Amino acid sequence: MTTGVRLIAALLLIATLLYPQAKKSKKSKGWDANVEKIEVRREGDVVLLDGVVKNTGGKFIQDMTLHFEFYAPNKESLTIQSGPIEAAAVEPGDTAEFHLQVKYPTRAVELKLEARDKDQRDINLTNNGPFPIE
C-alpha cells in the first residue's frame, strides 16, 4: 500500500513539473519602443536615416538615443554610430521622428537599431532590422 502512495506522489510531482506555467502578460511597464517607419539611403559618403519610433511601454522615455550597427555582406559588424531622436521626451503611446546623417562605413549593406535613454538604460526596441541600405 505504501508503494502505491509513493507512486501516486511521484506521478503528481512529475505532472506538476511538466505542467506549463501561466504566460506572463505581454504588457510591459518598462521602456519599450517600436520602429514604426525607417528609410535608409546612401548619398555619396553619407547615409541618411529618417524614421519614426513609437513608445510602446508604460513609462515616458527621456532623451532617447538610437544606435545604428552597420553590417557587411558577410554579416560582419563594421561599426556602430548613434544619434538622438528629435523629441526630448516621448510619452507612452506617442511617436517621435528622427532625421540623421552619418558617415557611410565602407562595405556596409544593412543596419540594425538599438536604443538607450538618457541614463544609458537599454530600451526594448522591436522591428529593429536589419534594414538594407538603398
DSSP file (Angstrom, degrees, kcal/mol; ACC not computed):
  #  RESIDUE AA STRUCTURE BP1 BP2  ACC     N-H-->O    O-->H-N    N-H-->O    O-->H-N    TCO  KAPPA ALPHA  PHI   PSI    X-CA   Y-CA   Z-CA
    1    1 A M     >        0   0    0      0, 0.0     4,-1.7     0, 0.0     5,-0.1   0.000 360.0 360.0 360.0 -40.9    0.0    0.0    0.0
    2    2 A T  H  >  +     0   0    0      1,-0.2     4,-2.2     2,-0.2     5,-0.2   0.820 360.0  57.7 -68.5 -29.2    2.8    2.5    0.8
    3    3 A T  H  > S+     0   0    0      2,-0.2     4,-2.2     1,-0.2    -1,-0.2   0.895 105.6  50.2 -65.8 -39.3    4.4    1.7   -2.6
    4    4 A G  H  > S+     0   0    0      2,-0.2     4,-2.2     1,-0.2    -2,-0.2   0.881 110.5  49.0 -65.4 -38.9    1.2    2.8   -4.3
    5    5 A V  H  X S+     0   0    0     -4,-1.7     4,-2.4     2,-0.2    -2,-0.2   0.900 111.8  49.1 -67.8 -40.6    1.0    6.0   -2.3
    6    6 A R  H  X S+     0   0    0     -4,-2.2     4,-2.5     2,-0.2    -2,-0.2   0.895 110.3  51.3 -64.6 -40.1    4.6    6.8   -3.2
    7    7 A L  H  X S+     0   0    0     -4,-2.2     4,-2.4     2,-0.2    -2,-0.2   0.921 111.3  46.9 -63.0 -44.9    4.0    6.1   -6.9
    8    8 A I  H  X S+     0   0    0     -4,-2.2     4,-2.4     2,-0.2    -2,-0.2   0.908 112.4  50.3 -64.2 -42.1    1.0    8.4   -6.9
    9    9 A A  H  X S+     0   0    0     -4,-2.4     4,-2.1     2,-0.2    -2,-0.2   0.903 111.2  49.0 -63.1 -41.4    3.0   11.1   -5.1
   10   10 A A  H  X S+     0   0    0     -4,-2.5     4,-2.4     2,-0.2    -2,-0.2   0.908 111.3  49.4 -65.0 -42.3    5.9   10.7   -7.6
   11   11 A L  H  X S+     0   0    0     -4,-2.4     4,-2.6     1,-0.2    -2,-0.2   0.895 110.6  50.3 -64.3 -40.1    3.4   11.0  -10.6
   12   12 A L  H  X S+     0   0    0     -4,-2.4     4,-2.1     2,-0.2    -1,-0.2   0.894 110.3  50.3 -64.0 -39.8    1.8   14.1   -9.1
   13   13 A L  H  X S+     0   0    0     -4,-2.1     4,-2.0     2,-0.2    -2,-0.2   0.926 112.2  46.6 -63.4 -45.5    5.3   15.7   -8.6
   14   14 A I  H  X S+     0   0    0     -4,-2.4     4,-2.1     1,-0.2    -2,-0.2   0.912 111.8  51.0 -63.3 -43.3    6.2   14.9  -12.2
   15   15 A A  H  X S+     0   0    0     -4,-2.6     4,-1.5     1,-0.2    -1,-0.2   0.882 108.9  51.9 -62.8 -38.0    2.9   16.2  -13.6
   16   16 A T  H  < S+     0   0    0     -4,-2.1    -1,-0.2     1,-0.2    -2,-0.2   0.901 111.1  47.0 -65.6 -40.2    3.4   19.5  -11.6
   17   17 A L  H  < S+     0   0    0     -4,-2.0    -2,-0.2     1,-0.2    -1,-0.2   0.846 114.7  46.4 -70.0 -33.4    6.8   20.0  -13.1
   18   18 A L  H  < S+     0   0    0     -4,-2.1    -1,-0.2    -5,-0.2    -2,-0.2   0.697  86.2 103.1 -83.4 -19.5    5.7   19.3  -16.6
   19   19 A Y  S  < S-     0   0    0     -4,-1.5    -4,-0.0    -5,-0.2     2,-0.0  -0.480  82.4-112.4 -67.0 126.1    2.6   21.5  -16.5
   20   20 A P        -     0   0    0      0, 0.0    -1,-0.1     0, 0.0     3,-0.1  -0.302  29.7-117.6 -64.2 140.3    3.3   24.7  -18.4
   21   21 A Q        -     0   0    0      1,-0.1     2,-0.1    -3,-0.1     3,-0.1  -0.382  38.6 -88.8 -72.9 154.3    3.5   27.8  -16.3
   22   22 A A        -     0   0    0      1,-0.1     2,-0.1    -2,-0.1    -1,-0.1  -0.397  49.6-109.4 -63.1 138.1    1.0   30.6  -16.9
   23   23 A K        -     0   0    0      1,-0.1     2,-0.1    -3,-0.1    -1,-0.1  -0.444  30.9-117.6 -72.3 142.3    2.2   33.0  -19.5
   24   24 A K        -     0   0    0     -2,-0.1    -1,-0.1     1,-0.1     2,-0.1  -0.446  38.0 -92.0 -75.9 152.9    3.2   36.4  -18.3
   25   25 A S        -     0   0    0      1,-0.1    -1,-0.1    -2,-0.1     0, 0.0  -0.399  25.1-142.2 -63.7 138.0    1.4   39.4  -19.6
   26   26 A K  S    S+     0   0    0     -2,-0.1     2,-0.5    -3,-0.1    -1,-0.1   0.629  72.6 106.7 -77.9 -12.8    3.0   40.9  -22.7
   27   27 A K        -     0   0    0      2,-0.0     2,-0.3     1,-0.0    -2,-0.1  -0.555  63.3-151.6 -70.0 117.8    2.1   44.4  -21.5
   28   28 A S        -     0   0    0     -2,-0.5     4,-0.1    28,-0.3    -2,-0.1  -0.627  21.5-163.1 -93.1 149.8    5.4   45.9  -20.3
   29   29 A K  S    S+     0   0    0     -2,-0.3    -1,-0.1    28,-0.1    28,-0.1   0.302  71.8  69.7-107.2   6.3    5.7   48.5  -17.6
   30   30 A G  S    S-     0   0    0     28,-0.1    29,-1.1     1,-0.1    28,-1.0   0.073 102.0 -49.3-104.2-148.2    9.2   49.5  -18.7
   31   31 A W        +     0   0    0     91,-0.2    93,-2.3    26,-0.2     2,-0.4  -0.811  65.7 155.7 -98.1 102.6   11.0   51.2  -21.6
   32   32 A D  E     +a  124   0A   0     -2,-0.9    25,-1.5    27,-0.2    24,-1.3  -0.964  11.3 172.3-128.4 144.4    9.7   49.7  -24.9
   33   33 A A  E     -aB 125  55A   0     91,-2.5    93,-2.4    -2,-0.4     2,-0.4  -0.972  17.4-146.9-147.0 160.9    9.6   51.2  -28.3
   34   34 A N  E     -aB 126  54A   0     20,-2.3    20,-2.6    -2,-0.3     2,-1.0  -0.990  21.8-125.1-131.2 138.4    8.9   50.2  -31.9
   35   35 A V  E     + B   0  53A   0     91,-2.1    18,-0.2    -2,-0.4     3,-0.1  -0.744  31.3 179.0 -80.9 104.8   10.4   51.4  -35.1
   36   36 A E  E     -     0   0A   0     16,-1.7     2,-0.3    -2,-1.0    -1,-0.2   0.852  65.0  -1.3 -76.8 -36.3    7.2   52.4  -37.0
   37   37 A K  E     + B   0  52A   0     15,-1.6    15,-2.5    -3,-0.1     2,-0.3  -0.986  63.6 176.3-156.5 141.6    8.9   53.6  -40.2
   38   38 A I  E     - B   0  51A   0     -2,-0.3     2,-0.4    13,-0.2    13,-0.3  -0.984  10.8-168.7-151.5 142.5   12.5   53.9  -41.4
   39   39 A E  E     - B   0  50A   0     11,-2.9    11,-2.3    -2,-0.3     2,-0.5  -0.995   7.6-169.4-130.3 125.3   14.2   55.0  -44.6
   40   40 A V  E     + B   0  49A   0     -2,-0.4    94,-2.1    92,-0.3     2,-0.4  -0.957  13.8 170.9-120.3 113.4   17.9   54.3  -45.1
   41   41 A R  E     - B   0  48A   0      7,-2.4     7,-3.5    -2,-0.5     2,-0.5  -0.968  24.6-144.2-127.8 137.7   19.6   56.0  -48.1
   42   42 A R  E     + B   0  47A   0     -2,-0.4     2,-0.4     5,-0.2     5,-0.2  -0.866  17.2 178.0 -97.8 131.0   23.2   56.3  -49.2
   43   43 A E  E >   - B   0  46A   0      3,-2.6     3,-1.2    -2,-0.5     2,-0.4  -0.859  62.5 -59.4-131.7  97.6   24.2   59.5  -50.8
   44   44 A G  T 3  S-     0   0    0     -2,-0.4    -1,-0.0     1,-0.2     0, 0.0  -0.526 120.4 -10.8  68.8-121.9   27.9   59.5  -51.6
   45   45 A D  T 3  S+     0   0    0     -2,-0.4    59,-2.5    -3,-0.1     2,-0.3   0.177 125.4  72.7-100.0  18.6   29.9   59.1  -48.4
   46   46 A V  E <   -BC  43 103A   0     -3,-1.2    -3,-2.6    57,-0.3     2,-0.5  -0.923  66.2-142.3-128.1 157.4   26.9   59.6  -46.1
   47   47 A V  E     -BC  42 102A   0     55,-3.1    55,-2.3    -2,-0.3     2,-0.5  -0.982  15.4-147.3-116.8 126.8   23.9   57.6  -45.0
   48   48 A L  E     -BC  41 101A   0     -7,-3.5    -7,-2.4    -2,-0.5     2,-0.5  -0.835  12.7-167.4 -96.3 128.5   20.6   59.4  -44.4
   49   49 A L  E     +BC  40 100A   0     51,-2.9    51,-3.0    -2,-0.5     2,-0.4  -0.956  13.1 166.8-121.7 112.3   18.4   57.9  -41.7
   50   50 A D  E     +BC  39  99A   0    -11,-2.3   -11,-2.9    -2,-0.5     2,-0.3  -0.982  19.0 113.3-126.7 136.2   14.8   59.1  -41.5
   51   51 A G  E     -BC  38  98A   0     47,-2.2    47,-2.2    -2,-0.4     2,-0.4  -0.984  50.2-101.0-176.4-172.7   12.1   57.4  -39.5
   52   52 A V  E     -BC  37  97A   0    -15,-2.5   -16,-1.7    -2,-0.3   -15,-1.6  -0.999  21.3-165.9-135.6 134.0    9.6   57.3  -36.7
   53   53 A V  E     -BC  35  96A   0     43,-2.8    43,-2.5    -2,-0.4     2,-0.4  -0.932   9.1-152.0-117.9 147.5    9.7   55.5  -33.3
   54   54 A K  E     -BC  34  95A   0    -20,-2.6   -20,-2.3    -2,-0.4     2,-0.8  -0.964  17.4-127.4-121.2 134.3    6.8   54.9  -31.0
   55   55 A N  E     +B   33   0A   0     39,-2.6    38,-3.0    -2,-0.4   -22,-0.3  -0.711  33.0 169.9 -77.7 109.2    6.9   54.5  -27.3
   56   56 A T        +     0   0    0    -24,-1.3   -28,-0.3    -2,-0.8   -23,-0.2   0.361  48.2  88.4-102.7   2.9    5.0   51.2  -26.7
   57   57 A G  S    S-     0   0    0    -25,-1.5   -26,-0.2     2,-0.2   -28,-0.1  -0.147  86.6-107.7 -91.8-170.9    6.0   50.9  -23.0
   58   58 A G  S    S+     0   0    0    -28,-1.0     2,-0.3    34,-0.1   -27,-0.1   0.419  93.9  63.1 -99.7  -0.9    4.4   52.1  -19.8
   59   59 A K  S    S-     0   0    0    -29,-1.1   -27,-0.2   -27,-0.1    -2,-0.2  -0.902  85.8-106.7-124.5 152.7    6.9   54.8  -19.0
   60   60 A F        -     0   0    0     -2,-0.3     2,-0.5    31,-0.1    31,-0.2  -0.472  32.1-132.7 -73.4 152.1    8.0   58.0  -20.8
   61   61 A I  E     -D   90   0B   0     29,-2.3    29,-2.3    -2,-0.1     2,-0.5  -0.932  15.5-153.6-111.4 122.7   11.4   57.9  -22.4
   62   62 A Q  E     -D   89   0B   0     -2,-0.5    56,-1.9    27,-0.2    27,-0.2  -0.832  69.3 -13.2 -99.5 128.7   13.8   60.8  -21.8
   63   63 A D  S    S-     0   0    0     25,-3.9    -1,-0.2    -2,-0.5     2,-0.2   0.916  78.6-157.9  51.7  58.1   16.5   61.7  -24.4
   64   64 A M        -     0   0    0     23,-0.4    21,-1.7    -3,-0.3     2,-0.4  -0.453   5.9-162.3 -67.8 133.8   16.3   58.5  -26.5
   65   65 A T  E     -EF  84 116C   0     51,-2.9    51,-2.1    19,-0.2     2,-0.4  -0.975   7.4-144.9-118.1 132.4   19.4   57.8  -28.5
   66   66 A L  E     -EF  83 115C   0     17,-3.0    17,-2.1    -2,-0.4     2,-0.5  -0.791   7.2-156.1 -96.5 139.5   19.4   55.4  -31.4
   67   67 A H  E     -EF  82 114C   0     47,-3.0    47,-1.9    -2,-0.4     2,-0.6  -0.972   5.4-157.4-117.9 122.6   22.4   53.3  -32.1
   68   68 A F  E     -EF  81 113C   0     13,-3.9    13,-2.5    -2,-0.5     2,-0.6  -0.886   1.7-161.0-106.0 116.3   22.9   52.1  -35.7
   69   69 A E  E     -EF  80 112C   0     43,-2.9    43,-1.9    -2,-0.6     2,-0.3  -0.876  12.4-150.4-100.2 118.4   25.0   48.9  -36.2
   70   70 A F  E     -EF  79 111C   0      9,-2.6     8,-3.2    -2,-0.6     9,-0.8  -0.683  10.6-159.4 -92.8 139.5   26.3   48.6  -39.8
   71   71 A Y  E     -EF  77 110C   0     39,-2.9    38,-2.8    -2,-0.3    39,-1.3  -0.911  11.2-134.4-122.8 145.8   26.9   45.2  -41.3
   72   72 A A    >   -     0   0    0      4,-2.5     3,-2.1    -2,-0.3    36,-0.2  -0.343  44.5 -91.4 -82.1 171.4   29.0   44.0  -44.3
   73   73 A P  T 3  S+     0   0    0      0, 0.0    -1,-0.1     0, 0.0    35,-0.1   0.798 128.7  56.1 -56.9 -29.1   27.6   41.4  -46.8
   74   74 A N  T 3  S-     0   0    0      2,-0.1     3,-0.1     1,-0.0    -2,-0.0   0.214 122.4-106.6 -88.8  16.1   29.0   38.6  -44.7
   75   75 A K  S <  S+     0   0    0     -3,-2.1     2,-0.3     1,-0.3    -1,-0.0   0.585  70.2 150.6  70.3  13.2   27.1   39.8  -41.6
   76   76 A E        -     0   0    0      1,-0.1    -4,-2.5     2,-0.0     2,-0.4  -0.606  51.6-118.5 -75.4 132.2   30.3   41.1  -40.0
   77   77 A S  E     +E   71   0C   0     -2,-0.3    -6,-0.2    -6,-0.2     3,-0.1  -0.589  33.5 179.3 -72.8 126.7   29.7   44.1  -37.8
   78   78 A L  E     -     0   0C   0     -8,-3.2     2,-0.3    -2,-0.4    -1,-0.2   0.872  54.9 -32.1 -96.7 -46.8   31.6   47.1  -39.1
   79   79 A T  E     -E   70   0C   0     -9,-0.8    -9,-2.6    26,-0.1     2,-0.4  -0.981  45.9-126.4-166.3 163.6   30.8   50.0  -36.8
   80   80 A I  E     +E   69   0C   0     -2,-0.3     2,-0.3   -11,-0.2   -11,-0.2  -0.994  26.3 179.5-123.8 126.2   28.1   51.5  -34.5
   81   81 A Q  E     -E   68   0C   0    -13,-2.5   -13,-3.9    -2,-0.4     2,-0.3  -0.921   8.5-164.4-122.7 151.6   27.1   55.1  -35.0
   82   82 A S  E     +E   67   0C   0     -2,-0.3   -15,-0.2   -15,-0.3   -17,-0.0  -0.895  14.8 166.6-137.7 164.1   24.5   56.9  -32.9
   83   83 A G  E     -E   66   0C   0    -17,-2.1   -17,-3.0    -2,-0.3     2,-0.1  -0.964  33.5 -98.6-168.7 159.9   22.3   60.0  -32.8
   84   84 A P  E     -E   65   0C   0      0, 0.0    15,-0.3     0, 0.0   -19,-0.2  -0.385  29.6-118.2 -84.1 160.5   19.3   61.4  -30.9
   85   85 A I        -     0   0    0    -21,-1.7    13,-0.2     2,-0.2   -33,-0.0  -0.439  34.0-108.8 -82.6 171.3   15.6   61.4  -31.9
   86   86 A E  S    S+     0   0    0     11,-2.8     2,-0.3    -2,-0.1    12,-0.1   0.838  95.5  74.4 -76.1 -32.3   14.0   64.9  -32.3
   87   87 A A        -     0   0    0     10,-0.4   -23,-0.4     1,-0.1    -2,-0.2  -0.601  68.6-147.5 -85.2 141.4   11.8   64.8  -29.2
   88   88 A A  S    S+     0   0    0     -2,-0.3   -25,-3.9     1,-0.2     2,-0.3   0.856  87.4  15.6 -71.9 -35.1   13.4   65.3  -25.8
   89   89 A A  E     -D   62   0B   0    -27,-0.2     2,-0.5   -26,-0.1    -1,-0.2  -0.998  65.8-155.3-141.0 143.4   10.8   63.0  -24.2
   90   90 A V  E     -D   61   0B   0    -29,-2.3   -29,-2.3    -2,-0.3     3,-0.1  -0.965  15.7-146.7-122.6 115.5    8.3   60.5  -25.6
   91   91 A E    >   -     0   0    0     -2,-0.5     3,-2.2   -31,-0.2   -36,-0.4  -0.366  41.5 -77.1 -73.7 156.6    5.2   59.7  -23.6
   92   92 A P  T 3  S+     0   0    0      0, 0.0   -36,-0.2     0, 0.0    -1,-0.1  -0.340 121.8  15.7 -54.9 129.1    3.7   56.2  -23.7
   93   93 A G  T 3  S+     0   0    0    -38,-3.0     2,-0.1     1,-0.3   -37,-0.1   0.215 103.3 114.6  90.3 -14.0    1.8   55.8  -27.0
   94   94 A D    <   -     0   0    0     -3,-2.2   -39,-2.6   -39,-0.1    -1,-0.3  -0.464  54.8-139.4 -88.0 161.4    3.4   58.8  -28.6
   95   95 A T  E     -C   54   0A   0    -41,-0.2     2,-0.3    -2,-0.1   -41,-0.2  -0.797  11.6-165.5-115.7 160.6    5.7   58.8  -31.6
   96   96 A A  E     -C   53   0A   0    -43,-2.5   -43,-2.8    -2,-0.3     2,-0.2  -0.994  13.8-133.4-144.6 144.9    8.9   60.8  -32.4
   97   97 A E  E     -C   52   0A   0     -2,-0.3   -11,-2.8   -45,-0.2   -10,-0.4  -0.560  12.0-159.8 -93.8 159.6   10.8   61.3  -35.6
   98   98 A F  E     -C   51   0A   0    -47,-2.2   -47,-2.2   -13,-0.2     2,-0.4  -0.995   9.8-179.3-137.8 141.2   14.5   61.1  -36.3
   99   99 A H  E     +C   50   0A   0     -2,-0.3     2,-0.3   -15,-0.3   -49,-0.2  -0.904  22.3 162.9-138.4 103.7   16.5   62.6  -39.2
  100  100 A L  E     -C   49   0A   0    -51,-3.0   -51,-2.9    -2,-0.4     2,-0.4  -0.869  28.3-156.7-127.5 156.8   20.1   61.8  -39.0
  101  101 A Q  E     +C   48   0A   0     -2,-0.3     2,-0.3   -53,-0.2   -53,-0.2  -0.988  21.1 174.0-132.6 122.6   23.1   61.8  -41.3
  102  102 A V  E     -C   47   0A   0    -55,-2.3   -55,-3.1    -2,-0.4     2,-0.2  -0.882  39.6 -90.3-127.4 159.2   26.1   59.5  -40.6
  103  103 A K  E     -C   46   0A   0     -2,-0.3   -57,-0.3   -57,-0.2   -58,-0.0  -0.461  46.9-112.7 -67.8 136.6   29.3   58.7  -42.4
  104  104 A Y        -     0   0    0    -59,-2.5     2,-0.5    -2,-0.2    -1,-0.1  -0.582  25.4-137.1 -73.3 121.2   29.0   55.7  -44.7
  105  105 A P    >   -     0   0    0      0, 0.0     3,-2.1     0, 0.0   -26,-0.1  -0.685  31.2-105.4 -78.2 127.7   31.0   52.7  -43.4
  106  106 A T  T 3  S+     0   0    0     -2,-0.5     3,-0.1     1,-0.3   -61,-0.0  -0.245 102.0  12.4 -54.2 135.6   32.8   51.1  -46.4
  107  107 A R  T 3  S+     0   0    0      1,-0.3    -1,-0.3   -35,-0.1     2,-0.2   0.349  88.5 146.6  78.0  -1.2   31.2   47.8  -47.4
  108  108 A A    <   +     0   0    0     -3,-2.1    -1,-0.3   -36,-0.2   -36,-0.2  -0.455  15.1 164.1 -69.9 134.1   28.1   48.3  -45.3
  109  109 A V        +     0   0    0    -38,-2.8    24,-2.5     1,-0.3     2,-0.3   0.529  62.9   9.1-123.2 -16.9   24.9   46.8  -46.9
  110  110 A E  E     -FG  71 132C   0    -39,-1.3   -39,-2.9    22,-0.3    -1,-0.3  -0.969  59.6-153.4-156.4 168.8   22.5   46.8  -43.9
  111  111 A L  E     -FG  70 131C   0     20,-2.0    20,-2.9    -2,-0.3     2,-0.3  -0.980   4.7-150.9-147.1 159.0   22.0   48.0  -40.4
  112  112 A K  E     -F   69   0C   0    -43,-1.9   -43,-2.9    -2,-0.3     2,-0.3  -0.907  20.8-131.9-124.7 156.3   20.1   47.2  -37.2
  113  113 A L  E     +F   68   0C   0     15,-2.5     2,-0.3    -2,-0.3   -45,-0.2  -0.831  20.4 177.1-112.6 148.8   19.0   49.6  -34.5
  114  114 A E  E     -F   67   0C   0    -47,-1.9   -47,-3.0    -2,-0.3     2,-0.3  -0.910  15.5-151.5-133.1 163.6   19.3   49.7  -30.7
  115  115 A A  E     -FH  66 123C   0      8,-0.6     8,-2.6    -2,-0.3     2,-0.3  -0.991  12.2-178.7-141.2 148.4   18.1   52.4  -28.4
  116  116 A R  E     -FH  65 122C   0    -51,-2.1   -51,-2.9    -2,-0.3     6,-0.2  -0.962  20.2-129.5-139.3 157.1   19.0   53.8  -25.0
  117  117 A D    >   -     0   0    0      4,-1.8     3,-2.1    -2,-0.3   -54,-0.2  -0.286  46.8 -79.0 -96.1-172.2   17.6   56.5  -22.7
  118  118 A K  T 3  S+     0   0    0    -56,-1.9   -55,-0.1     1,-0.3   -54,-0.1   0.768 131.9  51.2 -62.3 -26.2   19.4   59.4  -21.0
  119  119 A D  T 3  S-     0   0    0    -57,-0.2    -1,-0.3     2,-0.1     3,-0.1   0.220 119.6-109.4 -94.1  14.5   20.8   57.1  -18.3
  120  120 A Q    <   +     0   0    0     -3,-2.1     2,-0.4     1,-0.2    -2,-0.1   0.732  66.4 153.4  63.3  25.9   22.1   54.6  -20.9
  121  121 A R        -     0   0    0      1,-0.1    -4,-1.8     0, 0.0    -1,-0.2  -0.692  50.4-109.8 -80.8 136.7   19.4   52.1  -20.0
  122  122 A D  E     -H  116   0C   0     -2,-0.4     2,-0.5    -6,-0.2    -6,-0.2  -0.432  26.4-145.7 -66.5 138.3   18.6   49.7  -22.9
  123  123 A I  E     -H  115   0C   0     -8,-2.6     2,-0.9    -2,-0.1    -8,-0.6  -0.923  21.3-118.8-104.8 129.8   15.2   50.2  -24.4
  124  124 A N  E     -a   32   0A   0    -93,-2.3   -91,-2.5    -2,-0.5     2,-0.5  -0.572  39.4-167.6 -69.5 105.4   13.5   47.1  -25.7
  125  125 A L  E     -a   33   0A   0     -2,-0.9     3,-0.3   -93,-0.2   -91,-0.2  -0.871   5.3-163.9-106.7 121.3   13.2   48.0  -29.4
  126  126 A T  E    S+a   34   0A   0    -93,-2.4   -91,-2.1    -2,-0.5   -94,-0.0  -0.640  71.2  27.3-100.8 162.4   11.0   46.0  -31.8
  127  127 A N  S    S+     0   0    0     -2,-0.2    -1,-0.2   -93,-0.2   -93,-0.0   0.929  77.2 150.8  53.7  49.3   11.1   46.0  -35.6
  128  128 A N        -     0   0    0     -3,-0.3   -15,-2.5     1,-0.3     3,-0.2   0.211  35.4-165.7-101.5  14.9   14.7   47.0  -35.3
  129  129 A G        -     0   0    0      1,-0.3    -1,-0.3   -17,-0.2   -17,-0.2  -0.528  50.3-112.3 113.2-175.7   16.0   45.4  -38.5
  130  130 A P        -     0   0    0      0, 0.0    -1,-0.3     0, 0.0   -18,-0.2   0.271  53.4-175.9 -80.9 149.2   18.1   44.5  -40.4
  131  131 A F  E     -G  111   0C   0    -20,-2.9   -20,-2.0    -3,-0.2     2,-0.1  -0.961  23.3-121.5-116.5 133.1   17.3   47.2  -42.9
  132  132 A P  E     -G  110   0C   0      0, 0.0     2,-0.7     0, 0.0   -92,-0.3  -0.405  20.1-123.0 -71.8 149.3   19.0   47.4  -46.3
  133  133 A I              0   0    0    -24,-2.5   -92,-0.2     1,-0.1   -86,-0.0  -0.848 360.0 360.0 -90.8 117.0   21.0   50.5  -47.3
  134  134 A E              0   0    0    -94,-2.1   -93,-0.2    -2,-0.7    -1,-0.1   0.441 360.0 360.0 -88.3 360.0   19.5   51.7  -50.5
